[in-house]
Amino acid sequence: MKQIIVTADIHGSYNSWLTMKNLLEPLDALAIAGDLFDTKYGDFTKIDFQPESIKKELHTFNHPFYYVYGNCDTPSFFPGFDMQMEFSAFQKNIFLSHGHRSFTCSKNIDIIIQGHTHICFLKKKDGQVFMNPGSITCPRNGLSTYGVIKANCASLIELKTGNKLISVDL
């Protein structure tokens, strides 16, 4: 694995899904911290709201994929996942959740990823990295952002410019 592209709060936007897919290179993974589909509250009258298309493409998705349900996702729409998960990459233990409820995770977690707020955040405290990739679909601070985790650092990237907003060493 070369890097993990991190996002959250796509809310069924097919254009946002395609954007995230296009950011992926052959050896990349994708982590989504919830609200990928938004089948609970999504607006089927909007042309871009296409959770079925995203679901269909995931059946042939060729990258490592880490996903947890958000408060707007209906688990029955895309079964087989959970509200939180732990996985390892780059010799780091990573915890992924949406962030809309309290969580418990192992004590040996190096990186905690959450979404829900639609506002990007990246900080290292007491040896742990805390990341919220923000949202490229409907950011609440006007910045369309996503995260990148590599072997030596974690970063937040502004989608429109490709500029690195902040980076922390792992």
VMD Tcl script that builds the backbone (N, CA, C; Angstrom):
set m [mol new atoms 510]
animate dup $m
set s [atomselect $m all]
$s set {name element resname resid chain x y z} {
  {N N MET 1 A 0.837 -1.173 0.000}
  {CA C MET 1 A 0.000 0.000 0.000}
  {C C MET 1 A 0.889 1.245 0.000}
  {N N LYS 2 A 0.577 2.172 -0.858}
  {CA C LYS 2 A 1.348 3.409 -0.958}
  {C C LYS 2 A 0.816 4.481 -0.005}
  {N N GLN 3 A -0.506 4.656 -0.004}
  {CA C GLN 3 A -1.133 5.639 0.863}
  {C C GLN 3 A -2.607 5.294 1.042}
  {N N ILE 4 A -3.210 5.908 2.061}
  {CA C ILE 4 A -4.646 5.765 2.288}
  {C C ILE 4 A -5.278 7.130 2.034}
  {N N ILE 5 A -6.208 7.171 1.110}
  {CA C ILE 5 A -7.006 8.369 0.897}
  {C C ILE 5 A -8.173 8.272 1.879}
  {N N VAL 6 A -8.408 9.340 2.641}
  {CA C VAL 6 A -9.413 9.323 3.697}
  {C C VAL 6 A -10.481 10.364 3.411}
  {N N THR 7 A -11.734 9.949 3.506}
  {CA C THR 7 A -12.848 10.868 3.298}
  {C C THR 7 A -13.989 10.490 4.225}
  {N N ALA 8 A -14.999 11.335 4.236}
  {CA C ALA 8 A -16.226 11.095 5.003}
  {C C ALA 8 A -17.316 11.973 4.411}
  {N N ASP 9 A -18.533 11.667 4.753}
  {CA C ASP 9 A -19.666 12.546 4.444}
  {C C ASP 9 A -19.823 12.847 2.957}
  {N N ILE 10 A -19.808 11.796 2.154}
  {CA C ILE 10 A -20.069 11.928 0.716}
  {C C ILE 10 A -21.577 12.063 0.465}
  {N N HIS 11 A -22.377 11.490 1.327}
  {CA C HIS 11 A -23.843 11.632 1.301}
  {C C HIS 11 A -24.467 11.282 -0.048}
  {N N GLY 12 A -24.006 10.203 -0.639}
  {CA C GLY 12 A -24.620 9.712 -1.871}
  {C C GLY 12 A -24.299 10.508 -3.117}
  {N N SER 13 A -23.401 11.466 -3.036}
  {CA C SER 13 A -23.046 12.283 -4.193}
  {C C SER 13 A -22.169 11.457 -5.146}
  {N N TYR 14 A -22.692 11.181 -6.309}
  {CA C TYR 14 A -21.945 10.384 -7.273}
  {C C TYR 14 A -20.716 11.152 -7.777}
  {N N ASN 15 A -20.843 12.458 -7.972}
  {CA C ASN 15 A -19.687 13.254 -8.416}
  {C C ASN 15 A -18.569 13.211 -7.379}
  {N N SER 16 A -18.922 13.288 -6.098}
  {CA C SER 16 A -17.904 13.215 -5.046}
  {C C SER 16 A -17.260 11.832 -5.014}
  {N N TRP 17 A -18.073 10.806 -5.182}
  {CA C TRP 17 A -17.542 9.439 -5.239}
  {C C TRP 17 A -16.534 9.296 -6.376}
  {N N LEU 18 A -16.895 9.797 -7.566}
  {CA C LEU 18 A -15.983 9.718 -8.713}
  {C C LEU 18 A -14.705 10.513 -8.453}
  {N N THR 19 A -14.828 11.649 -7.801}
  {CA C THR 19 A -13.650 12.449 -7.459}
  {C C THR 19 A -12.708 11.662 -6.570}
  {N N MET 20 A -13.240 11.012 -5.540}
  {CA C MET 20 A -12.404 10.224 -4.637}
  {C C MET 20 A -11.754 9.060 -5.383}
  {N N LYS 21 A -12.518 8.390 -6.219}
  {CA C LYS 21 A -11.950 7.286 -7.007}
  {C C LYS 21 A -10.812 7.765 -7.897}
  {N N ASN 22 A -10.962 8.939 -8.475}
  {CA C ASN 22 A -9.940 9.471 -9.373}
  {C C ASN 22 A -8.668 9.894 -8.646}
  {N N LEU 23 A -8.765 10.127 -7.350}
  {CA C LEU 23 A -7.575 10.460 -6.568}
  {C C LEU 23 A -6.712 9.229 -6.283}
  {N N LEU 24 A -7.308 8.059 -6.388}
  {CA C LEU 24 A -6.620 6.814 -6.053}
  {C C LEU 24 A -5.652 6.390 -7.151}
  {N N GLU 25 A -4.455 6.023 -6.724}
  {CA C GLU 25 A -3.473 5.430 -7.618}
  {C C GLU 25 A -3.495 3.921 -7.400}
  {N N PRO 26 A -2.848 3.140 -8.265}
  {CA C PRO 26 A -2.969 1.672 -8.189}
  {C C PRO 26 A -2.688 1.042 -6.831}
  {N N LEU 27 A -1.777 1.547 -6.039}
  {CA C LEU 27 A -1.443 0.907 -4.767}
  {C C LEU 27 A -2.068 1.590 -3.560}
  {N N ASP 28 A -3.073 2.442 -3.772}
  {CA C ASP 28 A -3.717 3.184 -2.693}
  {C C ASP 28 A -4.901 2.432 -2.103}
  {N N ALA 29 A -5.229 2.797 -0.873}
  {CA C ALA 29 A -6.429 2.308 -0.194}
  {C C ALA 29 A -7.373 3.487 0.012}
  {N N LEU 30 A -8.636 3.178 0.291}
  {CA C LEU 30 A -9.640 4.203 0.551}
  {C C LEU 30 A -10.302 3.918 1.887}
  {N N ALA 31 A -10.341 4.934 2.759}
  {CA C ALA 31 A -11.034 4.827 4.041}
  {C C ALA 31 A -12.138 5.872 4.070}
  {N N ILE 32 A -13.358 5.432 4.413}
  {CA C ILE 32 A -14.503 6.343 4.470}
  {C C ILE 32 A -15.101 6.283 5.863}
  {N N ALA 33 A -15.060 7.436 6.545}
  {CA C ALA 33 A -15.548 7.534 7.915}
  {C C ALA 33 A -17.037 7.889 7.948}
  {N N GLY 34 A -17.834 7.096 7.276}
  {CA C GLY 34 A -19.287 7.196 7.369}
  {C C GLY 34 A -19.972 8.156 6.424}
  {N N ASP 35 A -21.289 7.962 6.342}
  {CA C ASP 35 A -22.183 8.743 5.493}
  {C C ASP 35 A -21.770 8.733 4.031}
  {N N LEU 36 A -21.407 7.556 3.564}
  {CA C LEU 36 A -21.101 7.377 2.145}
  {C C LEU 36 A -22.379 7.433 1.313}
  {N N PHE 37 A -23.406 6.724 1.750}
  {CA C PHE 37 A -24.618 6.568 0.935}
  {C C PHE 37 A -25.743 7.534 1.299}
  {N N ASP 38 A -25.933 7.823 2.572}
  {CA C ASP 38 A -27.026 8.664 3.070}
  {C C ASP 38 A -28.390 8.154 2.606}
  {N N THR 39 A -28.613 6.869 2.774}
  {CA C THR 39 A -29.902 6.286 2.383}
  {C C THR 39 A -30.980 6.512 3.435}
  {N N LYS 40 A -30.654 7.174 4.521}
  {CA C LYS 40 A -31.652 7.489 5.543}
  {C C LYS 40 A -32.371 8.804 5.230}
  {N N TYR 41 A -31.616 9.826 4.838}
  {CA C TYR 41 A -32.198 11.159 4.621}
  {C C TYR 41 A -31.981 11.708 3.220}
  {N N GLY 42 A -31.265 10.990 2.374}
  {CA C GLY 42 A -30.877 11.503 1.062}
  {C C GLY 42 A -32.044 11.917 0.189}
  {N N ASP 43 A -31.779 12.839 -0.717}
  {CA C ASP 43 A -32.796 13.424 -1.588}
  {C C ASP 43 A -32.717 12.800 -2.983}
  {N N PHE 44 A -33.605 11.859 -3.249}
  {CA C PHE 44 A -33.597 11.153 -4.534}
  {C C PHE 44 A -34.044 12.039 -5.693}
  {N N THR 45 A -34.512 13.264 -5.420}
  {CA C THR 45 A -34.901 14.157 -6.508}
  {C C THR 45 A -33.699 14.881 -7.105}
  {N N LYS 46 A -32.550 14.831 -6.421}
  {CA C LYS 46 A -31.338 15.472 -6.937}
  {C C LYS 46 A -30.598 14.513 -7.859}
  {N N ILE 47 A -30.203 14.993 -9.010}
  {CA C ILE 47 A -29.556 14.157 -10.031}
  {C C ILE 47 A -28.265 13.528 -9.509}
  {N N ASP 48 A -27.503 14.266 -8.717}
  {CA C ASP 48 A -26.217 13.768 -8.230}
  {C C ASP 48 A -26.364 12.735 -7.112}
  {N N PHE 49 A -27.520 12.648 -6.486}
  {CA C PHE 49 A -27.718 11.683 -5.403}
  {C C PHE 49 A -27.948 10.302 -6.025}
  {N N GLN 50 A -26.878 9.468 -6.019}
  {CA C GLN 50 A -26.922 8.166 -6.680}
  {C C GLN 50 A -26.275 7.083 -5.810}
  {N N PRO 51 A -26.834 6.804 -4.626}
  {CA C PRO 51 A -26.223 5.773 -3.780}
  {C C PRO 51 A -26.203 4.398 -4.447}
  {N N GLU 52 A -27.176 4.099 -5.275}
  {CA C GLU 52 A -27.195 2.801 -5.971}
  {C C GLU 52 A -26.000 2.664 -6.918}
  {N N SER 53 A -25.638 3.736 -7.598}
  {CA C SER 53 A -24.484 3.695 -8.509}
  {C C SER 53 A -23.189 3.480 -7.740}
  {N N ILE 54 A -23.056 4.152 -6.593}
  {CA C ILE 54 A -21.869 3.974 -5.761}
  {C C ILE 54 A -21.799 2.525 -5.277}
  {N N LYS 55 A -22.923 2.021 -4.795}
  {CA C LYS 55 A -22.996 0.636 -4.300}
  {C C LYS 55 A -22.593 -0.347 -5.398}
  {N N LYS 56 A -23.095 -0.147 -6.596}
  {CA C LYS 56 A -22.783 -1.029 -7.725}
  {C C LYS 56 A -21.283 -1.015 -8.028}
  {N N GLU 57 A -20.680 0.162 -8.019}
  {CA C GLU 57 A -19.249 0.262 -8.315}
  {C C GLU 57 A -18.383 -0.373 -7.230}
  {N N LEU 58 A -18.864 -0.374 -6.002}
  {CA C LEU 58 A -18.088 -0.979 -4.919}
  {C C LEU 58 A -17.939 -2.491 -5.082}
  {N N HIS 59 A -18.852 -3.112 -5.799}
  {CA C HIS 59 A -18.771 -4.560 -6.021}
  {C C HIS 59 A -17.590 -4.945 -6.919}
  {N N THR 60 A -17.064 -3.977 -7.669}
  {CA C THR 60 A -15.898 -4.241 -8.522}
  {C C THR 60 A -14.722 -3.320 -8.163}
  {N N PHE 61 A -14.747 -2.739 -6.985}
  {CA C PHE 61 A -13.715 -1.813 -6.531}
  {C C PHE 61 A -12.422 -2.574 -6.286}
  {N N ASN 62 A -11.304 -2.096 -6.851}
  {CA C ASN 62 A -10.047 -2.843 -6.827}
  {C C ASN 62 A -9.007 -2.291 -5.862}
  {N N HIS 63 A -9.425 -1.619 -4.826}
  {CA C HIS 63 A -8.510 -1.060 -3.830}
  {C C HIS 63 A -8.901 -1.576 -2.456}
  {N N PRO 64 A -7.948 -1.669 -1.535}
  {CA C PRO 64 A -8.338 -1.957 -0.150}
  {C C PRO 64 A -9.341 -0.891 0.296}
  {N N PHE 65 A -10.400 -1.329 0.979}
  {CA C PHE 65 A -11.526 -0.441 1.294}
  {C C PHE 65 A -11.893 -0.586 2.764}
  {N N TYR 66 A -11.851 0.524 3.479}
  {CA C TYR 66 A -12.215 0.565 4.895}
  {C C TYR 66 A -13.393 1.524 5.020}
  {N N TYR 67 A -14.481 1.031 5.600}
  {CA C TYR 67 A -15.707 1.837 5.642}
  {C C TYR 67 A -16.485 1.519 6.901}
  {N N VAL 68 A -17.064 2.560 7.502}
  {CA C VAL 68 A -17.983 2.400 8.623}
  {C C VAL 68 A -19.242 3.199 8.318}
  {N N TYR 69 A -20.347 2.756 8.908}
  {CA C TYR 69 A -21.613 3.462 8.723}
  {C C TYR 69 A -21.613 4.774 9.487}
  {N N GLY 70 A -22.285 5.769 8.918}
  {CA C GLY 70 A -22.516 7.033 9.600}
  {C C GLY 70 A -23.964 7.132 10.035}
  {N N ASN 71 A -24.321 8.222 10.661}
  {CA C ASN 71 A -25.691 8.392 11.155}
  {C C ASN 71 A -26.709 8.524 10.032}
  {N N CYS 72 A -26.276 8.808 8.809}
  {CA C CYS 72 A -27.195 8.924 7.671}
  {C C CYS 72 A -27.197 7.680 6.782}
  {N N ASP 73 A -26.384 6.695 7.131}
  {CA C ASP 73 A -26.344 5.448 6.362}
  {C C ASP 73 A -27.310 4.435 6.970}
  {N N THR 74 A -27.951 3.669 6.122}
  {CA C THR 74 A -28.804 2.573 6.560}
  {C C THR 74 A -28.037 1.275 6.319}
  {N N PRO 75 A -27.610 0.587 7.385}
  {CA C PRO 75 A -26.788 -0.621 7.206}
  {C C PRO 75 A -27.400 -1.667 6.280}
  {N N SER 76 A -28.706 -1.767 6.227}
  {CA C SER 76 A -29.331 -2.774 5.359}
  {C C SER 76 A -29.109 -2.462 3.873}
  {N N PHE 77 A -28.811 -1.222 3.543}
  {CA C PHE 77 A -28.557 -0.853 2.152}
  {C C PHE 77 A -27.248 -1.451 1.647}
  {N N PHE 78 A -26.239 -1.511 2.518}
  {CA C PHE 78 A -24.924 -2.044 2.139}
  {C C PHE 78 A -24.392 -2.864 3.315}
  {N N PRO 79 A -24.918 -4.081 3.514}
  {CA C PRO 79 A -24.561 -4.897 4.683}
  {C C PRO 79 A -23.090 -5.329 4.692}
  {N N GLY 80 A -22.652 -5.706 5.898}
  {CA C GLY 80 A -21.325 -6.285 6.035}
  {C C GLY 80 A -20.315 -5.387 6.716}
  {N N PHE 81 A -20.726 -4.206 7.131}
  {CA C PHE 81 A -19.821 -3.274 7.790}
  {C C PHE 81 A -20.362 -2.980 9.179}
  {N N ASP 82 A -19.739 -2.048 9.891}
  {CA C ASP 82 A -20.130 -1.757 11.262}
  {C C ASP 82 A -20.000 -0.257 11.515}
  {N N MET 83 A -20.289 0.153 12.746}
  {CA C MET 83 A -20.207 1.570 13.125}
  {C C MET 83 A -18.778 1.998 13.431}
  {N N GLN 84 A -17.904 1.054 13.677}
  {CA C GLN 84 A -16.498 1.364 13.921}
  {C C GLN 84 A -15.657 0.165 13.552}
  {N N MET 85 A -14.390 0.419 13.267}
  {CA C MET 85 A -13.483 -0.674 12.944}
  {C C MET 85 A -12.052 -0.276 13.272}
  {N N GLU 86 A -11.229 -1.281 13.452}
  {CA C GLU 86 A -9.794 -1.085 13.637}
  {C C GLU 86 A -9.073 -1.868 12.543}
  {N N PHE 87 A -8.015 -1.283 12.022}
  {CA C PHE 87 A -7.191 -1.970 11.036}
  {C C PHE 87 A -5.762 -1.450 11.155}
  {N N SER 88 A -4.834 -2.123 10.517}
  {CA C SER 88 A -3.429 -1.731 10.562}
  {C C SER 88 A -2.924 -1.399 9.172}
  {N N ALA 89 A -2.072 -0.392 9.115}
  {CA C ALA 89 A -1.405 -0.002 7.872}
  {C C ALA 89 A -0.145 0.766 8.259}
  {N N PHE 90 A 0.910 0.588 7.510}
  {CA C PHE 90 A 2.172 1.288 7.755}
  {C C PHE 90 A 2.672 1.064 9.185}
  {N N GLN 91 A 2.444 -0.100 9.710}
  {CA C GLN 91 A 2.832 -0.466 11.081}
  {C C GLN 91 A 2.181 0.441 12.123}
  {N N LYS 92 A 0.999 0.957 11.792}
  {CA C LYS 92 A 0.205 1.789 12.701}
  {C C LYS 92 A -1.171 1.157 12.868}
  {N N ASN 93 A -1.724 1.268 14.065}
  {CA C ASN 93 A -3.082 0.802 14.333}
  {C C ASN 93 A -4.033 1.980 14.155}
  {N N ILE 94 A -5.042 1.762 13.341}
  {CA C ILE 94 A -5.959 2.833 12.949}
  {C C ILE 94 A -7.371 2.481 13.400}
  {N N PHE 95 A -8.040 3.470 13.988}
  {CA C PHE 95 A -9.433 3.327 14.403}
  {C C PHE 95 A -10.272 4.236 13.516}
  {N N LEU 96 A -11.355 3.690 12.964}
  {CA C LEU 96 A -12.234 4.418 12.054}
  {C C LEU 96 A -13.657 4.389 12.589}
  {N N SER 97 A -14.253 5.561 12.742}
  {CA C SER 97 A -15.673 5.659 13.113}
  {C C SER 97 A -16.217 6.940 12.486}
  {N N HIS 98 A -17.531 7.096 12.536}
  {CA C HIS 98 A -18.111 8.305 11.956}
  {C C HIS 98 A -17.990 9.494 12.899}
  {N N GLY 99 A -18.161 9.251 14.186}
  {CA C GLY 99 A -17.995 10.326 15.154}
  {C C GLY 99 A -19.289 10.861 15.721}
  {N N HIS 100 A -20.404 10.258 15.371}
  {CA C HIS 100 A -21.682 10.748 15.880}
  {C C HIS 100 A -22.096 10.105 17.200}
  {N N ARG 101 A -21.297 9.219 17.699}
  {CA C ARG 101 A -21.552 8.592 18.994}
  {C C ARG 101 A -20.225 8.302 19.668}
  {N N SER 102 A -20.290 8.103 20.977}
  {CA C SER 102 A -19.054 7.804 21.700}
  {C C SER 102 A -18.508 6.455 21.239}
  {N N PHE 103 A -17.236 6.242 21.455}
  {CA C PHE 103 A -16.614 5.020 20.971}
  {C C PHE 103 A -15.642 4.479 22.006}
  {N N THR 104 A -15.338 3.221 21.830}
  {CA C THR 104 A -14.255 2.595 22.589}
  {C C THR 104 A -13.350 1.907 21.585}
  {N N CYS 105 A -12.069 2.041 21.802}
  {CA C CYS 105 A -11.117 1.398 20.912}
  {C C CYS 105 A -9.964 0.850 21.741}
  {N N SER 106 A -9.159 0.039 21.122}
  {CA C SER 106 A -7.997 -0.535 21.788}
  {C C SER 106 A -7.069 0.572 22.282}
  {N N LYS 107 A -6.305 0.257 23.291}
  {CA C LYS 107 A -5.387 1.248 23.859}
  {C C LYS 107 A -4.196 1.522 22.944}
  {N N ASN 108 A -3.923 0.605 22.036}
  {CA C ASN 108 A -2.732 0.756 21.192}
  {C C ASN 108 A -3.046 1.399 19.840}
  {N N ILE 109 A -4.022 2.267 19.786}
  {CA C ILE 109 A -4.394 2.947 18.543}
  {C C ILE 109 A -3.466 4.144 18.307}
  {N N ASP 110 A -2.935 4.232 17.094}
  {CA C ASP 110 A -2.040 5.322 16.720}
  {C C ASP 110 A -2.772 6.463 16.017}
  {N N ILE 111 A -3.798 6.111 15.221}
  {CA C ILE 111 A -4.515 7.112 14.423}
  {C C ILE 111 A -6.011 6.904 14.622}
  {N N ILE 112 A -6.715 7.969 14.975}
  {CA C ILE 112 A -8.169 7.938 15.125}
  {C C ILE 112 A -8.763 8.818 14.029}
  {N N ILE 113 A -9.611 8.207 13.193}
  {CA C ILE 113 A -10.251 8.919 12.083}
  {C C ILE 113 A -11.747 8.982 12.352}
  {N N GLN 114 A -12.310 10.182 12.259}
  {CA C GLN 114 A -13.751 10.368 12.394}
  {C C GLN 114 A -14.222 11.413 11.395}
  {N N GLY 115 A -15.494 11.359 11.049}
  {CA C GLY 115 A -16.104 12.335 10.152}
  {C C GLY 115 A -17.172 13.118 10.890}
  {N N HIS 116 A -18.368 13.173 10.324}
  {CA C HIS 116 A -19.601 13.696 10.906}
  {C C HIS 116 A -19.703 15.218 10.934}
  {N N THR 117 A -18.655 15.935 11.284}
  {CA C THR 117 A -18.771 17.385 11.448}
  {C C THR 117 A -18.681 18.153 10.136}
  {N N HIS 118 A -18.176 17.519 9.094}
  {CA C HIS 118 A -17.962 18.159 7.789}
  {C C HIS 118 A -16.911 19.270 7.877}
  {N N ILE 119 A -16.090 19.241 8.903}
  {CA C ILE 119 A -15.021 20.216 9.092}
  {C C ILE 119 A -13.716 19.454 9.307}
  {N N CYS 120 A -12.705 19.773 8.527}
  {CA C CYS 120 A -11.443 19.044 8.629}
  {C C CYS 120 A -10.693 19.400 9.912}
  {N N PHE 121 A -9.936 18.430 10.381}
  {CA C PHE 121 A -9.182 18.583 11.630}
  {C C PHE 121 A -8.055 17.569 11.619}
  {N N LEU 122 A -6.875 17.998 12.022}
  {CA C LEU 122 A -5.737 17.085 12.135}
  {C C LEU 122 A -4.849 17.582 13.259}
  {N N LYS 123 A -4.593 16.700 14.216}
  {CA C LYS 123 A -3.770 17.070 15.361}
  {C C LYS 123 A -3.103 15.825 15.917}
  {N N LYS 124 A -1.900 16.021 16.425}
  {CA C LYS 124 A -1.203 14.944 17.116}
  {C C LYS 124 A -1.109 15.325 18.586}
  {N N LYS 125 A -1.579 14.414 19.453}
  {CA C LYS 125 A -1.580 14.676 20.889}
  {C C LYS 125 A -1.210 13.401 21.627}
  {N N ASP 126 A -0.214 13.491 22.478}
  {CA C ASP 126 A 0.235 12.351 23.283}
  {C C ASP 126 A 0.524 11.120 22.428}
  {N N GLY 127 A 1.113 11.341 21.263}
  {CA C GLY 127 A 1.501 10.244 20.393}
  {C C GLY 127 A 0.404 9.709 19.488}
  {N N GLN 128 A -0.837 10.177 19.656}
  {CA C GLN 128 A -1.940 9.745 18.789}
  {C C GLN 128 A -2.271 10.849 17.795}
  {N N VAL 129 A -2.645 10.427 16.588}
  {CA C VAL 129 A -3.078 11.356 15.554}
  {C C VAL 129 A -4.598 11.311 15.482}
  {N N PHE 130 A -5.218 12.479 15.494}
  {CA C PHE 130 A -6.670 12.615 15.376}
  {C C PHE 130 A -6.961 13.304 14.047}
  {N N MET 131 A -7.764 12.637 13.209}
  {CA C MET 131 A -8.060 13.179 11.875}
  {C C MET 131 A -9.547 13.184 11.601}
  {N N ASN 132 A -10.020 14.304 11.090}
  {CA C ASN 132 A -11.334 14.385 10.459}
  {C C ASN 132 A -11.053 14.928 9.070}
  {N N PRO 133 A -11.352 14.143 8.018}
  {CA C PRO 133 A -11.002 14.593 6.666}
  {C C PRO 133 A -11.882 15.716 6.147}
  {N N GLY 134 A -12.937 16.063 6.878}
  {CA C GLY 134 A -13.881 17.047 6.373}
  {C C GLY 134 A -14.784 16.403 5.339}
  {N N SER 135 A -15.277 17.194 4.411}
  {CA C SER 135 A -16.178 16.684 3.374}
  {C C SER 135 A -15.889 17.389 2.065}
  {N N ILE 136 A -15.921 16.632 0.964}
  {CA C ILE 136 A -15.812 17.283 -0.345}
  {C C ILE 136 A -17.196 17.564 -0.914}
  {N N THR 137 A -18.226 16.958 -0.335}
  {CA C THR 137 A -19.589 17.133 -0.828}
  {C C THR 137 A -20.251 18.369 -0.254}
  {N N CYS 138 A -20.197 18.522 1.050}
  {CA C CYS 138 A -20.880 19.642 1.698}
  {C C CYS 138 A -20.106 20.091 2.939}
  {N N PRO 139 A -18.933 20.716 2.720}
  {CA C PRO 139 A -18.135 21.182 3.856}
  {C C PRO 139 A -18.838 22.335 4.581}
  {N N ARG 140 A -18.727 22.330 5.892}
  {CA C ARG 140 A -19.378 23.380 6.678}
  {C C ARG 140 A -18.484 24.601 6.880}
  {N N ASN 141 A -17.241 24.512 6.467}
  {CA C ASN 141 A -16.335 25.650 6.599}
  {C C ASN 141 A -15.902 26.201 5.237}
  {N N GLY 142 A -16.534 25.731 4.166}
  {CA C GLY 142 A -16.214 26.219 2.830}
  {C C GLY 142 A -15.007 25.564 2.172}
  {N N LEU 143 A -14.305 24.686 2.912}
  {CA C LEU 143 A -13.133 24.009 2.357}
  {C C LEU 143 A -13.457 22.558 2.039}
  {N N SER 144 A -13.414 22.207 0.781}
  {CA C SER 144 A -13.579 20.807 0.377}
  {C C SER 144 A -12.251 20.106 0.603}
  {N N THR 145 A -12.227 19.153 1.546}
  {CA C THR 145 A -10.972 18.537 1.956}
  {C C THR 145 A -11.079 17.023 2.056}
  {N N TYR 146 A -9.912 16.392 2.022}
  {CA C TYR 146 A -9.793 14.967 2.266}
  {C C TYR 146 A -8.455 14.730 2.949}
  {N N GLY 147 A -8.281 13.537 3.478}
  {CA C GLY 147 A -7.043 13.214 4.172}
  {C C GLY 147 A -6.189 12.236 3.389}
  {N N VAL 148 A -4.916 12.221 3.716}
  {CA C VAL 148 A -3.975 11.264 3.149}
  {C C VAL 148 A -3.096 10.761 4.287}
  {N N ILE 149 A -2.973 9.446 4.371}
  {CA C ILE 149 A -2.068 8.844 5.341}
  {C C ILE 149 A -1.015 8.066 4.564}
  {N N LYS 150 A 0.241 8.391 4.852}
  {CA C LYS 150 A 1.374 7.687 4.255}
  {C C LYS 150 A 2.174 7.055 5.378}
  {N N ALA 151 A 3.229 6.365 5.046}
  {CA C ALA 151 A 4.018 5.657 6.048}
  {C C ALA 151 A 4.615 6.592 7.097}
  {N N ASN 152 A 4.915 7.830 6.702}
  {CA C ASN 152 A 5.599 8.727 7.628}
  {C C ASN 152 A 4.797 9.948 8.067}
  {N N CYS 153 A 3.617 10.183 7.464}
  {CA C CYS 153 A 2.852 11.377 7.832}
  {C C CYS 153 A 1.378 11.238 7.483}
  {N N ALA 154 A 0.582 12.117 8.094}
  {CA C ALA 154 A -0.837 12.259 7.778}
  {C C ALA 154 A -1.062 13.711 7.394}
  {N N SER 155 A -1.896 13.940 6.382}
  {CA C SER 155 A -2.104 15.292 5.871}
  {C C SER 155 A -3.567 15.528 5.534}
  {N N LEU 156 A -3.932 16.804 5.511}
  {CA C LEU 156 A -5.220 17.237 4.987}
  {C C LEU 156 A -4.956 18.024 3.719}
  {N N ILE 157 A -5.730 17.718 2.668}
  {CA C ILE 157 A -5.527 18.315 1.356}
  {C C ILE 157 A -6.785 19.058 0.939}
  {N N GLU 158 A -6.606 20.284 0.432}
  {CA C GLU 158 A -7.737 21.018 -0.130}
  {C C GLU 158 A -7.971 20.507 -1.551}
  {N N LEU 159 A -9.184 20.077 -1.820}
  {CA C LEU 159 A -9.488 19.449 -3.101}
  {C C LEU 159 A -9.260 20.384 -4.291}
  {N N LYS 160 A -9.741 21.610 -4.220}
  {CA C LYS 160 A -9.702 22.508 -5.375}
  {C C LYS 160 A -8.293 22.869 -5.798}
  {N N THR 161 A -7.394 23.052 -4.836}
  {CA C THR 161 A -6.036 23.495 -5.158}
  {C C THR 161 A -5.012 22.376 -5.103}
  {N N GLY 162 A -5.337 21.300 -4.371}
  {CA C GLY 162 A -4.376 20.227 -4.157}
  {C C GLY 162 A -3.339 20.600 -3.099}
  {N N ASN 163 A -3.514 21.748 -2.461}
  {CA C ASN 163 A -2.565 22.207 -1.452}
  {C C ASN 163 A -2.718 21.428 -0.153}
  {N N LYS 164 A -1.588 21.150 0.466}
  {CA C LYS 164 A -1.565 20.512 1.769}
  {C C LYS 164 A -1.847 21.588 2.813}
  {N N LEU 165 A -2.927 21.410 3.573}
  {CA C LEU 165 A -3.294 22.406 4.581}
  {C C LEU 165 A -2.511 22.234 5.863}
  {N N ILE 166 A -2.297 20.975 6.243}
  {CA C ILE 166 A -1.580 20.657 7.465}
  {C C ILE 166 A -1.051 19.232 7.334}
  {N N SER 167 A 0.033 18.959 8.008}
  {CA C SER 167 A 0.612 17.631 7.997}
  {C C SER 167 A 1.228 17.370 9.357}
  {N N VAL 168 A 1.125 16.120 9.826}
  {CA C VAL 168 A 1.781 15.719 11.070}
  {C C VAL 168 A 2.606 14.467 10.808}
  {N N ASP 169 A 3.729 14.386 11.460}
  {CA C ASP 169 A 4.580 13.199 11.347}
  {C C ASP 169 A 3.966 12.053 12.131}
  {N N LEU 170 A 4.124 10.858 11.588}
  {CA C LEU 170 A 3.678 9.668 12.307}
  {C C LEU 170 A 4.865 9.105 13.034}
}
mol reanalyze $m
mol bondsrecalc $m
mol representation Tube
mol addrep $m
